[in-house]
Amino acid sequence: MAMDVGGGGDEAGMMATINTTPLVDIMLVMLIIFLITIPVITKTVKVDLPKAVNIPTQTKPENITIAVDKDSNVYWNDKRVASRNELLGLIEAAAVRKPQPEIHIRGDRETRYEAIGRVMYAIQRGGIVKVGFLTEPDRGMRGIR
């Protein structure tokens, strides 16, 4: 029982190219499997996230604006506040009003975060519930003046 492997002189030549069709088929099947299984594997806690809408602030007479300049000076409705205790006293006096006013914080671009943090801490200690930050809209023209 003899077996002829490699053939004799009957074949004109061997095919020297690689057949890539099976490789492409396997890769497509693997891609489909990954696309189907990834959403099943990724499990997160289902929550309804709030929708963010930028609503311009409506200035009411009872709103209080606290401004902090780049030198960490604090201003209560355009009047400079001399100390932290004075700021806390003003906040506590505003907190007992009915309805309680909103406080809007305006911080200079170059203000240290520490100064804004001190103001927020005083607002929290004073008992104000509604606090907001005032910003200017980005016009998309950075560097152009």
N, CA, C and O atoms as a MOPAC input file, in Angstrom:
PM7 MOZYME 1SCF
protein

 N      0.83200 1    -1.15000 1     0.00000 1
 C      0.00000 1     0.00000 1     0.00000 1
 C      0.88300 1     1.22000 1     0.00000 1
 O      1.44400 1     1.61100 1     1.02300 1
 N      0.98300 1     1.75800 1    -1.06300 1
 C      1.80500 1     2.94100 1    -1.19500 1
 C      0.90000 1     4.14400 1    -1.39100 1
 O     -0.17000 1     4.05400 1    -1.99400 1
 N      1.35800 1     5.27300 1    -0.86600 1
 C      0.58000 1     6.49200 1    -0.97700 1
 C      1.46600 1     7.53800 1    -1.62200 1
 O      2.63600 1     7.68000 1    -1.26600 1
 N      0.91500 1     8.25600 1    -2.55200 1
 C      1.69800 1     9.26000 1    -3.26000 1
 C      1.42200 1    10.62600 1    -2.62300 1
 O      0.33400 1    11.17100 1    -2.81300 1
 N      2.35900 1    11.18600 1    -1.88400 1
 C      2.22300 1    12.49700 1    -1.25900 1
 C      3.11500 1    13.46200 1    -2.02800 1
 O      4.29400 1    13.19200 1    -2.25700 1
 N      2.53800 1    14.58000 1    -2.41800 1
 C      3.33200 1    15.56300 1    -3.13200 1
 C      3.28100 1    15.34800 1    -4.62100 1
 O      3.74700 1    16.18700 1    -5.39300 1
 N      2.74900 1    14.29300 1    -5.00900 1
 C      2.53900 1    14.04500 1    -6.42500 1
 C      3.83000 1    13.84300 1    -7.18400 1
 O      4.92500 1    14.14100 1    -6.70700 1
 N      3.66600 1    13.35900 1    -8.30400 1
 C      4.81000 1    13.13300 1    -9.16900 1
 C      4.96300 1    14.30800 1   -10.09700 1
 O      4.97300 1    15.45900 1    -9.66000 1
 N      5.07500 1    14.03900 1   -11.30800 1
 C      5.25600 1    15.09600 1   -12.28900 1
 C      3.95900 1    15.51500 1   -12.91500 1
 O      3.95600 1    16.25600 1   -13.89900 1
 N      2.80000 1    15.03500 1   -12.33900 1
 C      1.50900 1    15.34800 1   -12.95500 1
 C      1.11700 1    16.80700 1   -12.76700 1
 O      0.53600 1    17.41500 1   -13.66500 1
 N      1.42900 1    17.36300 1   -11.62000 1
 C      1.01700 1    18.74600 1   -11.34200 1
 C      2.00300 1    19.72000 1   -11.97600 1
 O      3.21200 1    19.48700 1   -11.97600 1
 N      1.47300 1    20.80900 1   -12.51500 1
 C      2.32000 1    21.78900 1   -13.16700 1
 C      3.06100 1    22.63600 1   -12.13800 1
 O      4.20200 1    23.02200 1   -12.39400 1
 N      2.46300 1    22.94200 1   -10.98200 1
 C      3.12600 1    23.74500 1    -9.94700 1
 C      2.19700 1    23.92700 1    -8.75600 1
 O      0.98100 1    23.77300 1    -8.86800 1
 N      2.77800 1    24.24900 1    -7.64100 1
 C      2.00200 1    24.46100 1    -6.41800 1
 C      1.49800 1    25.90700 1    -6.39700 1
 O      2.13100 1    26.81400 1    -6.93800 1
 N      0.36300 1    26.08900 1    -5.76700 1
 C     -0.17000 1    27.43800 1    -5.63200 1
 C      0.57400 1    28.12400 1    -4.47800 1
 O      0.59500 1    27.59700 1    -3.36600 1
 N      1.18100 1    29.28500 1    -4.72500 1
 C      2.02300 1    29.94200 1    -3.74400 1
 C      1.29200 1    31.05200 1    -2.98600 1
 O      1.92100 1    31.68100 1    -2.13500 1
 N      0.00400 1    31.34000 1    -3.23300 1
 C     -0.72800 1    32.40400 1    -2.54000 1
 C     -1.52500 1    31.82700 1    -1.37500 1
 O     -1.89400 1    30.65300 1    -1.37000 1
 N     -1.77900 1    32.67800 1    -0.39500 1
 C     -2.54200 1    32.26200 1     0.78400 1
 C     -4.00700 1    32.60500 1     0.53800 1
 O     -4.33200 1    33.69900 1     0.07600 1
 N     -4.86600 1    31.67700 1     0.84700 1
 C     -6.29500 1    31.88900 1     0.70500 1
 C     -6.78900 1    32.60200 1     1.96600 1
 O     -6.83100 1    31.99900 1     3.03900 1
 N     -7.16200 1    33.87300 1     1.84800 1
 C     -7.56600 1    34.65600 1     3.02200 1
 C     -9.06800 1    34.64300 1     3.26100 1
 O     -9.52200 1    35.24300 1     4.23600 1
 N     -9.83200 1    34.01500 1     2.45000 1
 C    -11.28800 1    33.97800 1     2.61700 1
 C    -11.69600 1    33.36400 1     3.94900 1
 O    -12.55300 1    33.94100 1     4.61800 1
 N    -11.14200 1    32.23100 1     4.38300 1
 C    -11.53800 1    31.69400 1     5.69800 1
 C    -11.16000 1    32.63700 1     6.84900 1
 O    -11.88500 1    32.72200 1     7.84000 1
 N    -10.02800 1    33.34800 1     6.72100 1
 C     -9.60700 1    34.27800 1     7.75700 1
 C    -10.59900 1    35.43900 1     7.86400 1
 O    -10.95000 1    35.84800 1     8.97100 1
 N    -11.04600 1    35.96300 1     6.74300 1
 C    -12.00600 1    37.06000 1     6.75100 1
 C    -13.34100 1    36.59000 1     7.31600 1
 O    -13.99000 1    37.32200 1     8.06400 1
 N    -13.75100 1    35.38700 1     6.96700 1
 C    -15.00800 1    34.85500 1     7.49700 1
 C    -14.95600 1    34.72800 1     9.01800 1
 O    -15.90900 1    35.08700 1     9.70900 1
 N    -13.85400 1    34.22400 1     9.52900 1
 C    -13.70900 1    34.06000 1    10.98300 1
 C    -13.70600 1    35.42800 1    11.66800 1
 O    -14.33700 1    35.58600 1    12.71300 1
 N    -13.02200 1    36.40200 1    11.11400 1
 C    -12.96400 1    37.72800 1    11.72300 1
 C    -14.34000 1    38.39200 1    11.73500 1
 O    -14.69700 1    39.04500 1    12.71600 1
 N    -15.11800 1    38.23500 1    10.66100 1
 C    -16.46000 1    38.80800 1    10.63700 1
 C    -17.37400 1    38.14600 1    11.67000 1
 O    -18.16100 1    38.82800 1    12.32700 1
 N    -17.27600 1    36.84900 1    11.81500 1
 C    -18.07800 1    36.14800 1    12.81700 1
 C    -17.68600 1    36.61600 1    14.21700 1
 O    -18.55800 1    36.83700 1    15.05800 1
 N    -16.39100 1    36.77000 1    14.47800 1
 C    -15.94200 1    37.23700 1    15.79700 1
 C    -16.42100 1    38.66900 1    16.05900 1
 O    -16.82300 1    38.98900 1    17.17800 1
 N    -16.38200 1    39.52700 1    15.04600 1
 C    -16.85200 1    40.89400 1    15.19900 1
 C    -18.32900 1    40.91900 1    15.54800 1
 O    -18.73800 1    41.67300 1    16.43200 1
 N    -19.12900 1    40.12000 1    14.88100 1
 C    -20.56100 1    40.05300 1    15.16600 1
 C    -20.79900 1    39.54800 1    16.58500 1
 O    -21.65900 1    40.07200 1    17.29400 1
 N    -20.05100 1    38.54100 1    17.00000 1
 C    -20.19800 1    38.01500 1    18.36400 1
 C    -19.86300 1    39.09400 1    19.38500 1
 O    -20.59300 1    39.25500 1    20.36300 1
 N    -18.77700 1    39.83700 1    19.18600 1
 C    -18.40600 1    40.88600 1    20.12800 1
 C    -19.45100 1    42.00700 1    20.15900 1
 O    -19.77200 1    42.52100 1    21.23100 1
 N    -19.98400 1    42.38900 1    18.99500 1
 C    -20.98200 1    43.44700 1    18.95900 1
 C    -22.26400 1    43.03600 1    19.68000 1
 O    -22.95000 1    43.88200 1    20.25300 1
 N    -22.58400 1    41.76500 1    19.65600 1
 C    -23.79400 1    41.29400 1    20.32400 1
 C    -23.56900 1    41.15000 1    21.82900 1
 O    -24.45000 1    41.48900 1    22.61900 1
 N    -22.40200 1    40.65300 1    22.23300 1
 C    -22.18900 1    40.35300 1    23.64700 1
 C    -21.73600 1    41.54000 1    24.48900 1
 O    -21.93000 1    41.51000 1    25.70400 1
 N    -21.14900 1    42.57400 1    23.91500 1
 C    -20.65800 1    43.70400 1    24.71900 1
 C    -21.79300 1    44.41300 1    25.46300 1
 O    -21.62500 1    44.69300 1    26.65000 1
 N    -22.92900 1    44.72000 1    24.84500 1
 C    -23.99800 1    45.35200 1    25.63700 1
 C    -24.52700 1    44.46200 1    26.75800 1
 O    -24.98900 1    44.96700 1    27.78200 1
 N    -24.46400 1    43.15800 1    26.57700 1
 C    -24.92500 1    42.24000 1    27.61900 1
 C    -23.93600 1    42.21700 1    28.78100 1
 O    -24.34400 1    42.13600 1    29.94000 1
 N    -22.64600 1    42.28800 1    28.48300 1
 C    -21.61100 1    42.23800 1    29.51000 1
 C    -21.57700 1    43.53300 1    30.30600 1
 O    -21.39900 1    43.50600 1    31.52400 1
 N    -21.74300 1    44.65600 1    29.63700 1
 C    -21.67800 1    45.95300 1    30.29700 1
 C    -22.96300 1    46.16800 1    31.07600 1
 O    -24.01100 1    46.46300 1    30.50000 1
 N    -22.87500 1    46.01700 1    32.38700 1
 C    -24.04400 1    46.20300 1    33.24200 1
 C    -23.82000 1    47.44700 1    34.08400 1
 O    -22.81100 1    47.56300 1    34.77900 1
 N    -24.74800 1    48.36000 1    34.02100 1
 C    -24.69000 1    49.56400 1    34.82800 1
 C    -26.01700 1    49.73200 1    35.53900 1
 O    -27.01800 1    49.11600 1    35.17400 1
 N    -26.01000 1    50.55800 1    36.53800 1
 C    -27.23200 1    50.84300 1    37.26200 1
 C    -28.08900 1    51.76300 1    36.40900 1
 O    -27.62200 1    52.80100 1    35.94000 1
 N    -29.33000 1    51.38500 1    36.21000 1
 C    -30.21900 1    52.18300 1    35.36500 1
 C    -30.73700 1    53.35900 1    36.17000 1
 O    -31.42100 1    53.19000 1    37.17900 1
 N    -30.40000 1    54.54900 1    35.70700 1
 C    -30.88700 1    55.78000 1    36.31900 1
 C    -31.37100 1    56.71000 1    35.22000 1
 O    -30.88200 1    56.67200 1    34.09000 1
 N    -32.32500 1    57.53400 1    35.56500 1
 C    -32.79700 1    58.55700 1    34.63200 1
 C    -32.01500 1    59.82600 1    34.92100 1
 O    -32.21500 1    60.46700 1    35.95300 1
 N    -31.12500 1    60.18600 1    34.00800 1
 C    -30.29300 1    61.36100 1    34.19300 1
 C    -31.09200 1    62.61400 1    33.87500 1
 O    -31.92200 1    62.60700 1    32.96600 1
 N    -30.84900 1    63.69300 1    34.61800 1
 C    -31.57800 1    64.93400 1    34.33400 1
 C    -31.11000 1    65.56500 1    33.03300 1
 O    -29.96200 1    65.40800 1    32.61800 1
 N    -32.00500 1    66.26200 1    32.42000 1
 C    -31.68100 1    66.97400 1    31.18600 1
 C    -31.14400 1    68.35100 1    31.55800 1
 O    -31.76800 1    69.07700 1    32.33100 1
 N    -29.98800 1    68.70800 1    31.00800 1
 C    -29.36600 1    70.00000 1    31.31300 1
 C    -29.80600 1    71.03000 1    30.28900 1
 O    -29.66000 1    70.83300 1    29.08300 1
 N    -30.33500 1    72.10900 1    30.78100 1
 C    -30.75900 1    73.20700 1    29.92800 1
 C    -30.19000 1    74.48400 1    30.53100 1
 O    -30.34600 1    74.73300 1    31.72700 1
 N    -29.54600 1    75.27200 1    29.72700 1
 C    -28.96500 1    76.51600 1    30.19700 1
 C    -30.01400 1    77.60400 1    30.10900 1
 O    -30.33200 1    78.10400 1    29.03000 1
 N    -30.55000 1    77.96200 1    31.27800 1
 C    -31.58800 1    78.98200 1    31.33500 1
 C    -30.96600 1    80.26900 1    31.85500 1
 O    -30.32100 1    80.25400 1    32.90400 1
 N    -31.14000 1    81.37000 1    31.15700 1
 C    -30.59500 1    82.63200 1    31.65800 1
 C    -31.23600 1    82.98500 1    33.00300 1
 O    -32.42800 1    82.76200 1    33.21300 1
 N    -30.43100 1    83.53300 1    33.90100 1
 C    -30.94900 1    83.87100 1    35.22300 1
 C    -31.87100 1    85.07700 1    35.12200 1
 O    -31.62000 1    86.02200 1    34.37400 1
 N    -32.92100 1    85.01400 1    35.88100 1
 C    -33.84700 1    86.12900 1    35.94800 1
 C    -33.55400 1    86.86100 1    37.25100 1
 O    -33.77300 1    86.32300 1    38.33600 1
 N    -33.06900 1    88.06200 1    37.14100 1
 C    -32.68600 1    88.82700 1    38.31200 1
 C    -33.93400 1    89.36500 1    38.98800 1
 O    -34.70700 1    90.12200 1    38.40000 1
 N    -34.11100 1    88.95800 1    40.22700 1
 C    -35.22000 1    89.44400 1    41.04200 1
 C    -34.64100 1    90.41400 1    42.06300 1
 O    -33.44800 1    90.35500 1    42.36100 1
 N    -35.44900 1    91.28700 1    42.59300 1
 C    -34.91600 1    92.23900 1    43.56600 1
 C    -34.37200 1    91.55600 1    44.81700 1
 O    -33.47500 1    92.09600 1    45.46400 1
 N    -34.88800 1    90.39200 1    45.17000 1
 C    -34.42600 1    89.72400 1    46.37600 1
 C    -33.16600 1    88.88400 1    46.15800 1
 O    -32.59100 1    88.38200 1    47.12400 1
 N    -32.73200 1    88.72600 1    44.91600 1
 C    -31.49200 1    87.99400 1    44.65700 1
 C    -30.30200 1    88.78100 1    45.18200 1
 O    -30.26400 1    90.00900 1    45.10400 1
 N    -29.32700 1    88.04700 1    45.71900 1
 C    -28.11300 1    88.66300 1    46.25700 1
 C    -26.95100 1    88.20700 1    45.39700 1
 O    -26.81500 1    87.01700 1    45.11200 1
 N    -26.11700 1    89.13800 1    44.98300 1
 C    -24.93700 1    88.80100 1    44.19500 1
 C    -23.69800 1    89.00100 1    45.04500 1
 O    -23.45400 1    90.08300 1    45.57900 1
 N    -22.92500 1    87.93900 1    45.16000 1
 C    -21.64200 1    88.01500 1    45.86200 1
 C    -20.56300 1    87.88900 1    44.79700 1
 O    -20.50800 1    86.89500 1    44.07200 1
 N    -19.70900 1    88.89500 1    44.70600 1
 C    -18.63700 1    88.89600 1    43.71200 1
 C    -17.30500 1    88.71600 1    44.43100 1
 O    -17.09600 1    89.23400 1    45.52800 1
 N    -16.41000 1    87.97000 1    43.78600 1
 C    -15.06100 1    87.76800 1    44.31000 1
 C    -14.10000 1    88.16200 1    43.20200 1
 O    -14.10600 1    87.57200 1    42.12100 1
 N    -13.26400 1    89.17500 1    43.48100 1
 C    -12.33200 1    89.62000 1    42.44900 1
 C    -11.03700 1    88.80800 1    42.50300 1
 O    -10.88100 1    87.92700 1    43.34900 1
 N    -10.11200 1    89.11600 1    41.58900 1
 C     -8.89200 1    88.30800 1    41.49200 1
 C     -7.98300 1    88.44600 1    42.69800 1
 O     -7.09900 1    87.61300 1    42.89600 1
 N     -8.18000 1    89.49700 1    43.52600 1
 C     -7.39400 1    89.66800 1    44.74700 1
 C     -8.09200 1    89.08000 1    45.96100 1
 O     -7.68900 1    89.35100 1    47.09300 1
 N     -9.14100 1    88.27100 1    45.74800 1
 C     -9.92400 1    87.59000 1    46.78700 1
 C    -10.73000 1    88.54600 1    47.64600 1
 O    -11.09900 1    88.19100 1    48.76600 1
 N    -11.01700 1    89.75100 1    47.15800 1
 C    -11.91200 1    90.66600 1    47.86000 1
 C    -13.34800 1    90.24700 1    47.58100 1
 O    -13.69200 1    89.90700 1    46.44900 1
 N    -14.18800 1    90.27000 1    48.61400 1
 C    -15.57400 1    89.82700 1    48.50200 1
 C    -16.48700 1    91.05400 1    48.51000 1
 O    -16.30600 1    91.97300 1    49.30700 1
 N    -17.48200 1    91.05000 1    47.59900 1
 C    -18.42300 1    92.16600 1    47.48100 1
 C    -19.84200 1    91.62500 1    47.61800 1
 O    -20.21400 1    90.64900 1    46.96600 1
 N    -20.62800 1    92.27500 1    48.47800 1
 C    -22.03100 1    91.91700 1    48.69500 1
 C    -22.86700 1    92.97100 1    47.97500 1
 O    -22.94400 1    94.11300 1    48.42700 1
 N    -23.48700 1    92.60200 1    46.87200 1
 C    -24.26000 1    93.55700 1    46.06400 1
 C    -23.47400 1    94.83500 1    45.81300 1
 O    -23.98100 1    95.92300 1    46.08400 1
 N    -22.28700 1    94.73600 1    45.32000 1
 C    -21.40500 1    95.84000 1    44.93200 1
 C    -20.79000 1    96.61300 1    46.10300 1
 O    -20.11400 1    97.61700 1    45.87700 1
 N    -21.00500 1    96.17000 1    47.34800 1
 C    -20.34400 1    96.79700 1    48.49800 1
 C    -19.32200 1    95.82000 1    49.05700 1
 O    -19.62400 1    94.64500 1    49.26700 1
 N    -18.12100 1    96.30800 1    49.29500 1
 C    -17.04200 1    95.43500 1    49.76200 1
 C    -17.31400 1    94.97600 1    51.18800 1
 O    -17.73400 1    95.75800 1    52.04000 1
 N    -17.06300 1    93.67700 1    51.43300 1
 C    -17.21800 1    93.08500 1    52.76100 1
 C    -15.82800 1    93.02000 1    53.37700 1
 O    -14.89200 1    92.50600 1    52.76300 1
 N    -15.69800 1    93.53900 1    54.58400 1
 C    -14.37700 1    93.67300 1    55.19800 1
 C    -13.82800 1    92.35600 1    55.73500 1
 O    -12.62400 1    92.11600 1    55.64400 1
 N    -14.68300 1    91.49300 1    56.29300 1
 C    -14.16400 1    90.26800 1    56.91900 1
 C    -15.11100 1    89.10300 1    56.68400 1
 O    -16.22600 1    89.27200 1    56.19200 1
 N    -14.64200 1    87.92300 1    57.04700 1
 C    -15.47100 1    86.71900 1    56.91200 1
 C    -16.65100 1    86.76300 1    57.87000 1
 O    -17.75000 1    86.32300 1    57.53300 1
 N    -16.41900 1    87.29900 1    59.07500 1
 C    -17.50100 1    87.38100 1    60.05700 1
 C    -18.60400 1    88.32300 1    59.58000 1
 O    -19.78500 1    88.05300 1    59.79900 1
 N    -18.23200 1    89.41700 1    58.93600 1
 C    -19.24300 1    90.33200 1    58.39800 1
 C    -20.03500 1    89.64700 1    57.29200 1
 O    -21.25400 1    89.80000 1    57.21600 1
 N    -19.35000 1    88.89200 1    56.43400 1
 C    -20.03300 1    88.14500 1    55.36800 1
 C    -21.00000 1    87.13500 1    55.96500 1
 O    -22.13700 1    87.01700 1    55.50700 1
 N    -20.56000 1    86.40800 1    56.97900 1
 C    -21.41800 1    85.42000 1    57.62500 1
 C    -22.63600 1    86.09400 1    58.25000 1
 O    -23.74100 1    85.55700 1    58.17500 1
 N    -22.45300 1    87.26100 1    58.86400 1
 C    -23.58300 1    87.99300 1    59.43700 1
 C    -24.58900 1    88.42400 1    58.38800 1
 O    -25.79700 1    88.32900 1    58.60600 1
 N    -24.09700 1    88.90300 1    57.24100 1
 C    -24.99300 1    89.29200 1    56.15300 1
 C    -25.76500 1    88.09100 1    55.61600 1
 O    -26.95300 1    88.19400 1    55.31200 1
 N    -25.09000 1    86.96700 1    55.50400 1
 C    -25.74200 1    85.75300 1    54.99100 1
 C    -26.80000 1    85.27000 1    55.97100 1
 O    -27.90500 1    84.91000 1    55.56400 1
 N    -26.47100 1    85.25800 1    57.26200 1
 C    -27.44400 1    84.81400 1    58.27100 1
 C    -28.66200 1    85.72400 1    58.30500 1
 O    -29.78300 1    85.25200 1    58.49000 1
 N    -28.45100 1    87.03300 1    58.12700 1
 C    -29.58300 1    87.96300 1    58.09400 1
 C    -30.46000 1    87.71400 1    56.86500 1
 O    -31.68200 1    87.83900 1    56.94000 1
 N    -29.84200 1    87.36500 1    55.74100 1
 C    -30.61000 1    87.09900 1    54.52400 1
 C    -31.32800 1    85.75500 1    54.59100 1
 O    -32.37300 1    85.57900 1    53.96500 1
 N    -30.77800 1    84.81500 1    55.33800 1
 C    -31.34900 1    83.46500 1    55.39600 1
 C    -32.68400 1    83.42100 1    56.12300 1
 O    -33.48400 1    82.51600 1    55.88100 1
 N    -32.94400 1    84.38200 1    57.01100 1
 C    -34.19500 1    84.34500 1    57.77400 1
 C    -35.33200 1    85.05800 1    57.06100 1
 O    -36.47300 1    85.00300 1    57.52100 1
 N    -35.04800 1    85.72600 1    55.94800 1
 C    -36.10700 1    86.40100 1    55.19600 1
 C    -37.03900 1    85.38300 1    54.55300 1
 O    -36.62600 1    84.27400 1    54.21500 1
 N    -38.29900 1    85.77100 1    54.38800 1
 C    -39.28300 1    84.92700 1    53.71600 1
 C    -39.76400 1    85.64600 1    52.47100 1
 O    -40.25000 1    86.76800 1    52.61500 1
 N    -39.67700 1    85.12500 1    51.29900 1
 C    -38.98400 1    83.90000 1    50.91400 1
 C    -37.47600 1    84.11700 1    50.93700 1
 O    -36.96900 1    85.22600 1    50.76800 1
 N    -36.80400 1    83.02600 1    51.15000 1
 C    -35.34200 1    83.11600 1    51.24400 1
 C    -34.75700 1    83.49300 1    49.88500 1
 O    -35.11600 1    82.88800 1    48.87500 1
 N    -33.86600 1    84.47600 1    49.84100 1
 C    -33.30800 1    84.90100 1    48.55500 1
 C    -32.29700 1    83.90200 1    48.00800 1
 O    -31.73800 1    83.08300 1    48.73700 1
 N    -32.08600 1    84.00000 1    46.71300 1
 C    -31.03500 1    83.21100 1    46.07700 1
 C    -29.74400 1    84.01400 1    46.13700 1
 O    -29.76100 1    85.24400 1    46.08900 1
 N    -28.61700 1    83.29900 1    46.24200 1
 C    -27.32300 1    83.95900 1    46.19000 1
 C    -26.63900 1    83.54600 1    44.90300 1
 O    -26.51500 1    82.35900 1    44.60000 1
 N    -26.19800 1    84.54300 1    44.14700 1
 C    -25.46800 1    84.29200 1    42.90800 1
 C    -24.01600 1    84.68800 1    43.13700 1
 O    -23.73000 1    85.80400 1    43.57200 1
 N    -23.11000 1    83.77800 1    42.84600 1
 C    -21.68400 1    84.01200 1    43.03600 1
 C    -21.06300 1    84.35100 1    41.69000 1
 O    -21.21300 1    83.61000 1    40.71800 1
 N    -20.36600 1    85.47600 1    41.64600 1
 C    -19.62200 1    85.88500 1    40.44800 1
 C    -18.15000 1    85.85900 1    40.82500 1
 O    -17.71900 1    86.61700 1    41.69500 1
 N    -17.38400 1    85.00800 1    40.19000 1
 C    -15.95700 1    84.91500 1    40.47000 1
 C    -15.13900 1    85.34300 1    39.27500 1
 O    -15.44200 1    84.97600 1    38.14000 1
 N    -14.10400 1    86.12000 1    39.52900 1
 C    -13.19400 1    86.52500 1    38.46700 1
 C    -12.48500 1    85.28900 1    37.91600 1
 O    -12.27500 1    84.30800 1    38.63000 1
 N    -12.13000 1    85.34900 1    36.66500 1
 C    -11.47000 1    84.21200 1    36.01600 1
 C    -10.16300 1    83.84500 1    36.71000 1
 O     -9.79300 1    82.67100 1    36.73900 1
 N     -9.46800 1    84.81100 1    37.26000 1
 C     -8.16800 1    84.56000 1    37.87300 1
 C     -8.24500 1    84.43000 1    39.39500 1
 O     -7.21300 1    84.44100 1    40.06600 1
 N     -9.44700 1    84.30900 1    39.94400 1
 C     -9.62100 1    84.13700 1    41.38400 1
 C     -9.17600 1    82.74200 1    41.78700 1
 O     -9.42100 1    81.76700 1    41.07700 1
 N     -8.52400 1    82.66100 1    42.92900 1
 C     -8.13600 1    81.35200 1    43.45900 1
 C     -9.38700 1    80.61100 1    43.92300 1
 O    -10.32500 1    81.21800 1    44.43900 1
 N     -9.38900 1    79.30100 1    43.73600 1
 C    -10.52900 1    78.49000 1    44.14900 1
 C    -10.76100 1    78.57900 1    45.65100 1
 O    -11.88800 1    78.43100 1    46.12300 1
 N     -9.71700 1    78.81500 1    46.37800 1
 C     -9.80000 1    78.91400 1    47.82900 1
 C    -10.74700 1    80.04000 1    48.24800 1
 O    -11.52100 1    79.87400 1    49.19000 1
 N    -10.69400 1    81.17400 1    47.56500 1
 C    -11.55200 1    82.31300 1    47.90700 1
 C    -13.01800 1    81.99200 1    47.64100 1
 O    -13.88300 1    82.33800 1    48.44600 1
 N    -13.30300 1    81.34000 1    46.53100 1
 C    -14.67600 1    80.93700 1    46.22200 1
 C    -15.14900 1    79.88900 1    47.22800 1
 O    -16.30400 1    79.91100 1    47.65400 1
 N    -14.26100 1    78.97600 1    47.60600 1
 C    -14.60300 1    77.95300 1    48.58900 1
 C    -14.96700 1    78.55600 1    49.93400 1
 O    -15.89400 1    78.08900 1    50.59500 1
 N    -14.23500 1    79.60300 1    50.35000 1
 C    -14.56000 1    80.27000 1    51.61600 1
 C    -15.94700 1    80.90900 1    51.56100 1
 O    -16.70400 1    80.85000 1    52.53000 1
 N    -16.26900 1    81.51400 1    50.43400 1
 C    -17.59600 1    82.12400 1    50.28300 1
 C    -18.68100 1    81.05000 1    50.32800 1
 O    -19.70600 1    81.22900 1    50.98500 1
 N    -18.46000 1    79.94900 1    49.63700 1
 C    -19.44800 1    78.86100 1    49.64300 1
 C    -19.61400 1    78.27400 1    51.04200 1
 O    -20.72500 1    77.92800 1    51.44400 1
 N    -18.52500 1    78.16300 1    51.77600 1
 C    -18.59000 1    77.64500 1    53.14400 1
 C    -19.40500 1    78.59000 1    54.02600 1
 O    -20.21300 1    78.14300 1    54.83900 1
 N    -19.19000 1    79.89600 1    53.86300 1
 C    -19.95700 1    80.87600 1    54.63800 1
 C    -21.44300 1    80.80600 1    54.28400 1
 O    -22.29300 1    80.92800 1    55.16600 1
 N    -21.76300 1    80.61200 1    53.01500 1
 C    -23.15700 1    80.49700 1    52.58800 1
 C    -23.78800 1    79.25200 1    53.20600 1
 O    -24.93100 1    79.28800 1    53.66100 1
 N    -23.04500 1    78.16700 1    53.21900 1
 C    -23.55600 1    76.93000 1    53.81300 1
 C    -23.79000 1    77.11200 1    55.31400 1
 O    -24.82800 1    76.70200 1    55.83300 1
 N    -22.83700 1    77.72100 1    56.00700 1
 C    -22.98000 1    77.95000 1    57.44500 1
 C    -24.11800 1    78.90700 1    57.74900 1
 O    -24.78000 1    78.78700 1    58.78000 1
 N    -24.34600 1    79.86100 1    56.84900 1
 C    -25.40500 1    80.84700 1    57.06600 1
 C    -26.80200 1    80.31400 1    56.85200 1
 O    -27.76600 1    80.91400 1    57.32600 1
 N    -26.94000 1    79.19900 1    56.14900 1
 C    -28.24600 1    78.57500 1    55.97900 1
 C    -28.96900 1    78.91400 1    54.69000 1
 O    -30.17500 1    78.68600 1    54.59300 1
 N    -28.28300 1    79.44400 1    53.70800 1
 C    -28.91200 1    79.72500 1    52.41200 1
 C    -29.02200 1    78.42200 1    51.62900 1
 O    -28.08200 1    77.62800 1    51.58300 1
 N    -30.18600 1    78.21400 1    51.01200 1
 C    -30.42900 1    76.95900 1    50.31000 1
 C    -30.08900 1    77.05900 1    48.82300 1
 O    -29.49200 1    76.13700 1    48.26800 1
 N    -30.45700 1    78.15700 1    48.17400 1
 C    -30.27100 1    78.27700 1    46.72600 1
 C    -29.03900 1    79.11500 1    46.41400 1
 O    -28.96200 1    80.29200 1    46.76400 1
 N    -28.07600 1    78.48100 1    45.74600 1
 C    -26.83200 1    79.14500 1    45.36800 1
 C    -26.57800 1    78.85900 1    43.89100 1
 O    -26.75900 1    77.73100 1    43.43300 1
 N    -26.16300 1    79.86800 1    43.15800 1
 C    -25.83900 1    79.68300 1    41.74900 1
 C    -24.56700 1    80.42600 1    41.39300 1
 O    -24.13400 1    81.33000 1    42.10700 1
 N    -23.97500 1    80.02800 1    40.27400 1
 C    -22.76900 1    80.67800 1    39.77100 1
 C    -23.10700 1    81.40600 1    38.48500 1
 O    -23.74100 1    80.84400 1    37.59200 1
 N    -22.68500 1    82.64700 1    38.39400 1
 C    -22.90900 1    83.42800 1    37.18400 1
 C    -21.67400 1    83.34000 1    36.30200 1
 O    -20.55100 1    83.53100 1    36.76700 1
 N    -21.89000 1    83.05300 1    35.04300 1
 C    -20.80000 1    82.96000 1    34.07600 1
 C    -21.19100 1    83.72600 1    32.82600 1
 O    -22.35000 1    84.10000 1    32.64200 1
 N    -20.21600 1    83.94700 1    31.98300 1
 C    -20.48100 1    84.53900 1    30.68400 1
 C    -20.46800 1    83.43100 1    29.65000 1
 O    -19.63900 1    82.52500 1    29.73500 1
 N    -21.36300 1    83.47700 1    28.67700 1
 C    -21.37600 1    82.42700 1    27.66200 1
 C    -20.11300 1    82.47600 1    26.81800 1
 O    -19.59100 1    83.54800 1    26.51100 1
 N    -19.63200 1    81.29800 1    26.45100 1
 C    -18.45500 1    81.20100 1    25.59300 1
 C    -18.88700 1    81.47100 1    24.16400 1
 O    -19.69700 1    80.73500 1    23.60100 1
 N    -18.35400 1    82.50800 1    23.59300 1
 C    -18.73300 1    82.90500 1    22.23200 1
 C    -17.94000 1    82.17200 1    21.16500 1
 O    -18.16300 1    82.38700 1    19.97400 1
 N    -17.01700 1    81.31100 1    21.57200 1
 C    -16.22900 1    80.56400 1    20.60900 1
 C    -15.17200 1    81.40000 1    19.93200 1
 O    -14.70200 1    81.03900 1    18.85300 1
 N    -14.78500 1    82.50800 1    20.53400 1
 C    -13.81000 1    83.40300 1    19.91200 1
 C    -12.62600 1    83.59400 1    20.83400 1
 O    -12.22300 1    84.72800 1    21.09400 1
 N    -12.06600 1    82.51900 1    21.33100 1
 C    -10.93400 1    82.61400 1    22.23100 1
 C     -9.74200 1    83.19400 1    21.51500 1
 O     -9.43300 1    82.83100 1    20.38000 1
 N     -9.07900 1    84.10000 1    22.19600 1
 C     -7.88100 1    84.69200 1    21.63600 1
 C     -8.15000 1    85.87500 1    20.72300 1
 O     -7.22200 1    86.59600 1    20.35600 1
 N     -9.41500 1    86.08500 1    20.34700 1
 C     -9.75300 1    87.20300 1    19.46600 1
 C    -10.39900 1    88.28500 1    20.32000 1
 O    -11.40200 1    88.03100 1    20.98800 1
 N     -9.84700 1    89.46400 1    20.30400 1
 C    -10.40700 1    90.57500 1    21.09900 1
 C    -10.52400 1    91.80100 1    20.24900 1
 O    -10.97100 1    92.84300 1    20.72700 1

